[in-house]
Amino acid sequence: MPRSVQEILDHADELAKRFEDYEPSPDDEVAVAEHLLRRAALARARSERQISEAVEAARRAGLSWKRIGTELGITAQAAQQRYGPVTRSV
């Protein structure tokens, strides 16, 4: 959605004002351990999505489940059970 330079500057000013006026509350604080856990869970989810996409591309390219399993450090059967549903349309 194209926006004018003025709209972008106005939005930046609005965000800056909200930031300057922000008053933190105790509910805003997150323990370091909880933050690290959230980051790790997000990283895992991203990695799983990348693996699923790579497996789908590998299957489209003709790689066998045995080869895919080897690359993932699991058996061909485990790879097919885990990622087969993702690649059913391939």
N, C-alpha and C positions, 0 to 999 in steps of 0.2 A: 504494500500500500504506500504509494508515494506521498511524502509529506514535504511541506515547505521548510526551508531553513528556519523561518520564524516559529513554526509549530514545534520543531525540534528544540529550539532555544527556550520556548515557553515551557515545554515539558521538563527540560533540564532545570529551569528555575523552580518549577513546582516540586520536583524531587529534592532539590537542594533545601528548599524551605521546610519540607516534611522532615528531612534529616536534621536540620538545625533545631526544629521544634520538638523533636522526639525526646520523650522522657522515659527512660527504661524502668521496667518494673521487675520485681523479684522473679516473676513468672517467666521473664525473658531469658533468664540465665539457664544454661545447660551445663551439666558437669562434663569435664573433659572426657571421661570414660564414655559417657553417653554420646557425646559428639563423635568420638572416634568409632564407636560402634555403628552409628548412623552412616558415617563415611564408608566404613568397610562394607556394610550391607549394600550401599549404593554402588560401590565399585564391583562387588560380586554380581549384582544384577546387570550392570553394564557389560561385564566380562561374559556372562552367560548369553546375553543377547548377541555379542560379537561372535561367540563360538557357534551359536545357532545359525547366524547368517553365513559364517564361513563353511559350516557343514553343508548348508543348503547349496552354496556355490560349488563346493567340492563334488557334491552328488550330481549337480547339473553338468559339471565338467567330466563326469564319468568315473570319479574315484570310487573305489570299493569301500564297503564298510570295514573291511579288514585294515585298509590303509588309513582310513579316518580314525579307527580305533587306536592304531599304532601311534598316530600323531597326538592323540588325546591321552595316551597312556592307559587305555582301557581295552577290553576285548571288542571284537567286531560286534558280537551280540549285544554287549552293553551299549555300544555307540548307537546301534540300530534301535534298541529299546528306548534310549534316552532321546535321540534326535530324529528317529524315523517319523513320528507324527508331524514334526516341523516340515519335513521334506516330502510329505505324501503327494503334494501337487507337482513335484518335480518329475 
